[in-house]
Amino acid sequence: MLTQSNIITTSSQNSSSSVPVIDTLHTTSLFKDNLLTKKTDERQLHYTKYDYGVAGILLFAFILFVWLFASNRKRLTQHIKAFYINRHTNQLGRDEISLGNRVSVFLSMLFVITVTLFIVQVADQYSFYFSAHRSILYFEIALIICFVYGIKIMVVRIFGFIFQKQKEAGDYAMMIFLFCNILGLFLLPIVVCLAFVKEVSPLVFIYLGFGVSALFLCIRLIRGVIIGINSIGVSRFYLFLYLCTFEILPFVIMVKLFFQNINNHL
């Protein structure tokens, strides 16, 4: 009967004489003779600190987008093409894009969700909050977004009624509504990357989100100027005054407050 030592001796004789054979059966364990102290013999689960509320909101937004793409693909494609093709924009205007349209309603919901989540993620990154409770913060930002754009569209309609330019006011209100809906689609992958991509600095996606928003604002302003110039009887001065007061100034104030809060929290 062969013992363990005989087996090691035999294997060492069969191998090359220049290669030593190490008996690892008698090597001291790495888990002994250390300074670590055992706290408990019971098994414990270690949970990863993660905001599951963000994951739930993103899951709902993804389901919303998939449903729109699967059941209303033609209408959704028309909305996207209307962003850069005037012919499709005019077609949407003739089809009365409004809150009564199912695709418009769900695109507006997606816009509010993604913009709200992007603002909350930026607040998390720089550790400044507007509310003590996280869930309340979501609803506050969502309500502010709905209120601001509701007031904006109402002001455009009122100006159109005062200056007897209801058609031009309707076209520009439709343009605001359309660009907000498409902005929600473009911000969706950015908020997903902010939530799950850890290998890239969050600042990359934050500045990318602000860059996309600024680009949409510039394109919307250009389209608004084109609507005003092509319309007979629209005052260039009042058009410029409106764009500076209700479009450019709020965005500049928002960016200024953002960087001011960043400097205060750094």
Order of alpha helices (4+ residues) and beta strands (2+ residues): alpha-alpha-alpha-alpha-alpha-alpha-alpha-alpha-alpha-alpha
